[in-house]
Amino acid sequence: MPKIRVQVDPDLCIGAASCVTIAPETFQMNDENKAWVLDHGEEPGGSTYERWLEVTEDEMENIILGAQSCPTLAIFIFDEEGTQLFPDV
């Protein structure tokens, strides 16, 4: 399975929560109304602004859709080699 790095920039995040609506298994809002990245299969509370995830193709597609829904483009996705997959550079 491919590994991707999902990163939320808390300074850009405005708490729209569109990422949570689309990919709740990956994104959750924290107490400051900023999006956190959850570890797939990890216990609740294991949240951070940046995380490596092993994902299926379907999961990766859904995470990218969640990132695309962000009105401030606060979510960055990188592949294992460090190439930025989203937003497009």
Secondary structure, DSSP 8 states (H G I E B T S, - for coil): --EEEEEE-TTT-----HHHHH-TTTEEE-TTS-EEEE-TT--TT-EESEEEEE--HHHHHHHHHHHHT-TT--EEEE-TT--EEES--
